[in-house]
Amino acid sequence: MEQTTSCVLFLAFVLLVFPSYGIADSLTYGTYNVLNYGAKPDGNSDSTQAMVAAWTLACGSTKAATIYVPPGRFLLRNVVFRGQCKNNAIVFRIDGTLVAPSDYKVLGTGNWLLFEHVNGVSVYGGILDGQGTGLWACKRSGKGCPSGATSLGFSNSKNIVIRGLTSLNSQLYHIVINGCKNVKVDGVGVSASGNSPNTDGIHVQSSSDVTVLNSRIGTGDDCVSVGPGTNNLWIENVACGPGHGISIGSLGKYAEEAGVQNVTVKTVTFTGTQNGVRIKSWGRPSSGFARNILFQHAIMIDVENPVIIDQHYCPDEKNCPGQVSGVKISDVTYRDIHGTSATEVAVKFDCSPRYPCTDIKLEDVKLTYRNQPAEASCSNADGTTSGFIQPSNCL
Ligand SMILES: *[C@@H]1O[C@H](CO)[C@@H](O)[C@H](O)[C@H]1NC(C)=O
């Protein structure tokens, strides 16, 4: 009796003195440390069940919940973090590294870590190690390889924060945001070799109100790719390279396709990339479009195609549709874009003959090739220029 009383008193004391730490945290907010559910930080033991157990508790909690992953390497197979949950404030605080199986066949095709139908999930910190090198080698040798797994997916979800996360060597895309609303990506690092196939950094599609800030992305494919159905996307302060640049598209893969609108890409440095700011569509009929797009304050360092619209996109030149693109591109502004091109043609607008690009605006553009003014090439592109323009205008 007496012991219980003093225990309660002690607890009350702790709660009073340390209201936001340790024991108070787990009592008032619910912290689920994956070690308590059998996760092992040794990099070899399978911690999938422990992660699922922690998620099930956090998701079932009627109060805000934190899942804590301490330092160490945690081997995980595919995990789906599925909602709906009973609360809309779940934090993943990751001090450790989540490691994919080294045998790529284990993850198969789809997603390694997928959040689906969640509302109010934040991922803070952590390293994801996708161990993609085996699959990349298989793809390069070209025989019967699976397409591979995206490292981190958010699907049909809203109010998501991804902050301070590092994603390494994914098999396929690093981060995919699909069918989401209100997603903030901040301070993220993505790294994969420049010749790793299809390892896009961040892919956004069918989503609105997504921001990508203060991130460093180097991969073998697009740093950020923007698919059909994206609205109100803001990208700011990103370093891109190696990789294929920031791409809107590929669009027009399907006849019935949602458009892309209101995209801002601001203060981005491209270093040694294949493209800088790109819009691309396949050459076939489509209901798709891209409009109200702003590319502002970009620095190009040795970029092959700094400014490009390509409406005859067909990367391997195999099974190209060979038709006229139905994708309508309009109201695209390039403002304060400067630096060096790795090829002679630094500005290329190759638009659809059926639906020419309209309302293209170039303002203060200066791109050089080998210390000389670079060149521009336009087909079916209409628009205006203002301020200093080099290469000389072809609109
Ligand atoms: C365009 O998107 C930004 C966020 O990226 C948003 O603040 C703004 O309201 C949007 N504009 C329109 C017209 O929807």
Ligand as a Chemical Component Dictionary entry (heavy atoms), coordinates in Angstrom:
data_LIG
# 
_chem_comp.id                   LIG 
_chem_comp.type                 NON-POLYMER 
_chem_comp.pdbx_formal_charge   0 
_chem_comp.three_letter_code    LIG 
# 
loop_
_chem_comp_atom.comp_id 
_chem_comp_atom.atom_id 
_chem_comp_atom.alt_atom_id 
_chem_comp_atom.type_symbol 
_chem_comp_atom.charge 
_chem_comp_atom.model_Cartn_x 
_chem_comp_atom.model_Cartn_y 
_chem_comp_atom.model_Cartn_z 
_chem_comp_atom.pdbx_ordinal 
LIG C1 C1 C 0 -0.584 27.459 -56.790 1  
LIG O1 O1 O 0 0.129  26.640 -55.891 2  
LIG C2 C2 C 0 0.571  27.296 -54.724 3  
LIG C3 C3 C 0 1.324  26.285 -53.882 4  
LIG O2 O2 O 0 2.324  25.692 -54.627 5  
LIG C4 C4 C 0 -0.601 27.862 -53.958 6  
LIG O3 O3 O 0 -0.129 28.584 -52.852 7  
LIG C5 C5 C 0 -1.430 28.761 -54.857 8  
LIG O4 O4 O 0 -2.585 29.165 -54.176 9  
LIG C6 C6 C 0 -1.825 28.002 -56.103 10 
LIG N1 N1 N 0 -2.514 28.890 -57.015 11 
LIG C7 C7 C 0 -3.709 28.600 -57.509 12 
LIG C8 C8 C 0 -4.280 29.600 -58.446 13 
LIG O5 O5 O 0 -4.320 27.577 -57.206 14 
# 
loop_
_chem_comp_bond.comp_id 
_chem_comp_bond.atom_id_1 
_chem_comp_bond.atom_id_2 
_chem_comp_bond.value_order 
_chem_comp_bond.pdbx_ordinal 
LIG C1 O1 SING 1  
LIG C1 C6 SING 2  
LIG O1 C2 SING 3  
LIG C2 C3 SING 4  
LIG C2 C4 SING 5  
LIG C3 O2 SING 6  
LIG C4 O3 SING 7  
LIG C4 C5 SING 8  
LIG C5 O4 SING 9  
LIG C5 C6 SING 10 
LIG C6 N1 SING 11 
LIG N1 C7 SING 12 
LIG C7 C8 SING 13 
LIG C7 O5 DOUB 14 
# 
